[in-house]
């Protein structure tokens, strides 16, 4: 364990001039911590990453840090991270790579190889304020002068469905005013949200029922 303690000490003593300042706090970057970890353990160090989820919207990864001790691999720590594709300049092109780096950073921190204040002020503040917001589903109004106005937004698929249905169908089960036009303006988003959540049978059925309702002949919906 002396090698681990030496690595922890070296990371703790990295000069501030060699750190990245984020929101006023010096932070030892993941690349630096990985280099120090490798320096002290060499081939007795192992960093493994696993893709937990990777779809058109979200990437989630897990990283595991291990060292070889007495000929056996021993896990030092785990770390998880998630990133939304298309949010922020990095994630628009490299969400998977960015997510992997974040997961490795957290795994190193869980093993004591900390780049800043682990899971406290820095990381919570970064998650809330620095990272791009979760993508929002927009409900569009009727196009005016070739431009569509946003009637409402929703973050969660169920919330999107509930809001959209409120604009399309009255309490008596009949179409609201301009419902056909609103449905048409939002149809591509409806199909996308339905596709992304096809494993949620209840929600998928709700979307399909809504689509079927608006595809019925006019006399059947009145």
C-alpha positions in Angstrom: 0.0 0.0 0.0 3.0 2.3 0.2 2.8 2.8 -3.6 -0.8 4.0 -3.2 0.0 6.3 -0.4 2.9 7.7 -2.4 0.7 8.3 -5.4 -1.9 10.0 -3.2 0.7 12.2 -1.7 2.2 13.2 -5.1 -1.2 14.1 -6.4 -1.9 16.1 -3.3 1.3 18.0 -3.8 0.8 18.9 -7.5 1.6 22.7 -7.7 -1.3 24.9 -8.3 0.4 26.3 -11.4 0.0 22.8 -12.9 -3.7 22.6 -12.1 -6.7 23.7 -14.0 -8.7 26.5 -12.2 -12.4 25.8 -12.4 -14.8 28.3 -10.8 -11.9 29.7 -8.7 -10.7 26.3 -7.5 -7.5 24.5 -8.5 -8.2 21.0 -9.9 -5.8 18.3 -10.8 -6.9 17.0 -14.2 -7.7 13.4 -14.9 -4.8 13.0 -17.3 -2.3 14.1 -14.6 -3.8 11.7 -12.0 -3.7 8.8 -14.4 0.0 9.5 -15.2 0.9 9.6 -11.5 -1.1 6.4 -10.9 0.7 4.7 -13.7 4.1 6.0 -12.5 3.7 4.4 -9.1 2.1 1.1 -10.2 3.3 0.5 -13.8 1.9 -2.7 -15.1 0.3 -3.5 -11.7 -2.3 -0.8 -12.4 -5.5 -1.4 -14.4 -8.2 1.0 -15.5 -11.3 -0.5 -17.0 -14.3 1.3 -18.4 -17.8 -0.1 -19.3 -20.6 1.5 -21.3 -23.8 1.3 -19.2 -25.9 3.2 -21.6 -25.3 4.8 -25.0 -28.3 5.9 -27.0 -29.2 8.9 -29.1 -29.7 11.0 -26.0 -27.6 9.9 -23.1 -24.3 8.2 -22.4 -23.5 6.6 -19.1 -20.2 4.9 -18.2 -18.6 3.0 -15.3 -14.9 3.0 -14.6 -13.0 0.6 -12.3 -9.6 1.1 -10.8 -7.6 -2.0 -9.8 -4.1 -2.9 -8.7 -2.3 -6.2 -8.6 -1.4 -7.4 -5.2 0.2 -10.8 -4.5 -0.5 -11.8 -8.0 -4.2 -11.0 -7.7 -6.2 -8.0 -9.0 -7.8 -5.9 -6.2 -10.4 -3.2 -6.9 -9.5 0.1 -5.4 -12.6 2.1 -6.6 -15.4 2.6 -9.0 -16.8 5.7 -10.7 -19.8 6.6 -12.8 -20.6 9.5 -15.1 -23.3 10.5 -17.5 -23.4 13.0 -20.4 -26.2 14.2 -22.7 -25.3 14.2 -26.4 -25.6 17.4 -28.2 -25.4 19.6 -25.1 -22.3 21.7 -24.8 -19.5 22.1 -27.3 -17.6 18.9 -26.2 -20.6 16.6 -26.0 -21.8 17.5 -29.5 -18.9 15.6 -31.0 -17.4 13.6 -28.1 -20.0 12.7 -25.5 -18.7 9.1 -25.1 -15.0 10.2 -24.6 -16.0 13.0 -22.2 -18.1 10.6 -20.2 -15.3 8.0 -20.0 -12.9 10.6 -18.7 -15.3 11.8 -16.1 -16.0 8.2 -14.9 -12.2 7.5 -14.6 -11.8 10.7 -12.7 -14.4 9.7 -10.2 -13.0 6.2 -9.9 -9.5 7.6 -9.1 -11.1 9.9 -6.6 -12.9 7.1 -4.9 -9.5 5.4 -4.5 -8.1 8.5 -2.8 -6.4 9.8 -5.9 -8.3 13.1 -5.7 -8.0 16.0 -8.0 -10.0 18.4 -5.8 -12.7 18.2 -3.2 -14.2 14.8 -4.0 -18.0 14.7 -4.4 -18.4 18.0 -2.6 -18.3 21.6 -3.5 -16.4 21.3 -6.8 -18.2 18.3 -8.4 -21.7 19.2 -7.2 -21.3 22.7 -8.4 -19.8 21.5 -11.7 -22.8 19.1 -12.2 -25.3 21.8 -11.5 -23.8 24.9 -13.0 -21.0 24.0 -15.5 -22.6 21.1 -17.4 -25.2 21.8 -20.0 -28.8 21.3 -19.0 -30.6 18.2 -19.8 -32.2 18.4 -23.3 -35.8 19.6 -23.4 -38.6 18.4 -25.6 -40.3 21.3 -27.2 -44.0 21.5 -28.0 -44.4 23.8 -31.0 -47.3 26.1 -31.8 -48.6 26.7 -35.3 -45.9 28.0 -37.6 -46.1 31.8 -38.2 -44.2 33.4 -41.0 -42.3 30.2 -41.4 -41.2 30.1 -37.8 -42.6 27.8 -35.1 -43.2 29.3 -31.6 -42.6 27.1 -28.5 -45.7 26.5 -26.5 -44.1 24.5 -23.7 -41.0 22.4 -22.8 -40.6 19.2 -20.9 -37.5 17.2 -19.8 -39.1 13.8 -19.0 -40.9 11.8 -21.7 -44.0 11.3 -19.5 -44.1 15.0 -18.8 -43.9 15.7 -22.5 -46.8 13.4 -23.3 -49.0 14.9 -20.6 -48.4 18.5 -21.7 -48.7 17.7 -25.4 -52.0 15.8 -24.8 -53.3 18.8 -22.9 -52.8 21.0 -26.0 -54.4 18.4 -28.3 -57.4 16.9 -26.5 -60.0 18.5 -24.4 -61.4 17.0 -21.2 -64.4 15.7 -23.1 -62.0 13.6 -25.2 -62.5 15.7 -28.3 -59.8 17.5 -30.3 -58.9 21.0 -29.1 -58.9 24.0 -31.4 -56.2 23.7 -34.0 -55.3 20.3 -32.7 -54.5 18.8 -36.1 -52.1 21.6 -37.0 -50.4 21.4 -33.6 -50.1 17.6 -33.9 -48.6 18.0 -37.4 -46.1 20.6 -36.1 -44.9 18.2 -33.4 -45.2 14.9 -35.2 -41.4 14.4 -35.7 -40.7 15.0 -32.1 -43.5 12.7 -31.1 -42.0 9.9 -33.2 -38.6 10.5 -31.7 -39.7 10.5 -28.1 -41.8 7.4 -28.8 -38.8 5.6 -30.4 -36.4 6.5 -27.5 -38.9 5.1 -25.0 -40.1 2.1 -26.8 -39.1 -0.1 -23.9 -41.6 1.7 -21.7 -44.6 -0.3 -22.8 -47.2 1.9 -21.0 -45.8 5.2 -22.4 -45.3 3.6 -25.9 -49.0 2.6 -25.9 -50.0 6.1 -24.9 -48.1 7.6 -27.8 -49.4 5.1 -30.2 -53.0 5.7 -29.1 -52.4 9.5 -29.6 -51.0 8.9 -33.1 -53.9 6.5 -34.0 -56.4 9.1 -32.7 -55.1 11.8 -35.1 -54.8 9.4 -38.0 -58.5 8.4 -37.8 -60.9 9.7 -40.4 -62.4 13.1 -39.3 -65.9 11.7 -38.6 -64.5 9.1 -36.2 -62.8 11.6 -33.9 -65.8 14.0 -33.5 
